């Protein structure tokens, strides 16, 4: 009998300058796979009045949500790069 891989969430943080994290959801393979993300949806595109950190939801080829990127710029350099005013 073959065991199914256990599904879990994993949070990865970026260390340099930008306050950012990536939450790998249960359907994420939890390894770097080229071309895994087939579509990304920005929360501010869905909810124009949203006024919080940058949130982007990544989807795989089957349309499953596999990850959420969280960006919280904390200085002018990153605000300019992300297009914030």
NUPA-36351 format. One record per residue (C-alpha): residue in one letter; residue number from 1; x, y, z. Coordinates in steps of 0.2 Angstrom, whole numbers. Each point is the difference from the previous one (the first is absolute). Layout:
BEGIN
> code,pos,x,y,z
> A,NUM,X,Y,Z
...
***
This chain:
BEGIN
> code,pos,x,y,z
> X,1,0,0,0
> X,2,7,17,-5
> X,3,-1,14,12
> X,4,-7,17,-6
> X,5,12,14,4
> X,6,-6,10,15
> X,7,-7,17,-4
> X,8,6,15,10
> X,9,2,19,0
> X,10,17,7,-1
> X,11,5,19,2
> X,12,16,6,-8
> X,13,7,17,4
> X,14,12,12,-9
> X,15,15,6,9
> X,16,6,15,-9
> X,17,-9,17,2
> X,18,-17,-4,-6
> X,19,-13,-6,12
> X,20,-6,-14,-9
> X,21,-6,-18,2
> X,22,-7,-14,-10
> X,23,-13,-12,7
> X,24,1,-17,-9
> X,25,-18,-7,1
> X,26,-4,-19,2
> X,27,0,-3,-19
> X,28,17,8,-3
> X,29,14,-13,-3
> X,30,11,8,12
> X,31,15,0,-12
> X,32,5,12,-13
> X,33,-8,-5,-17
> X,34,3,10,-15
> X,35,-17,6,-8
> X,36,-10,-6,15
> X,37,-10,16,2
> X,38,-11,2,-15
> X,39,-10,15,6
> X,40,2,14,13
> X,41,-14,11,7
> X,42,3,15,10
> X,43,-13,4,13
> X,44,0,18,-4
> X,45,-6,-4,-17
> X,46,-15,-10,7
> X,47,-4,13,14
> X,48,4,17,-6
> X,49,-2,8,17
> X,50,12,-12,9
> X,51,13,10,9
> X,52,12,-13,8
> X,53,16,-9,-4
> X,54,2,-6,-18
> X,55,-8,-17,-1
> X,56,2,-12,-15
> X,57,-8,-17,-2
> X,58,9,-12,-11
> X,59,-10,-14,-9
> X,60,7,-16,-9
> X,61,-5,-7,-17
> X,62,-15,-8,8
> X,63,-7,16,7
> X,64,5,-5,18
> X,65,6,14,12
> X,66,17,-5,5
> X,67,8,15,8
> X,68,-2,18,6
> X,69,13,13,-1
> X,70,-1,14,13
> X,71,10,16,-3
> X,72,1,14,12
> X,73,12,13,-6
> X,74,8,10,14
> X,75,10,13,-8
> X,76,-1,11,-16
> X,77,11,-11,-10
> X,78,-12,-14,0
> X,79,-15,10,-1
> X,80,7,8,-16
> X,81,3,-18,-7
> X,82,-17,-6,5
> X,83,-9,15,-7
> X,84,-7,6,16
> X,85,-2,19,3
***
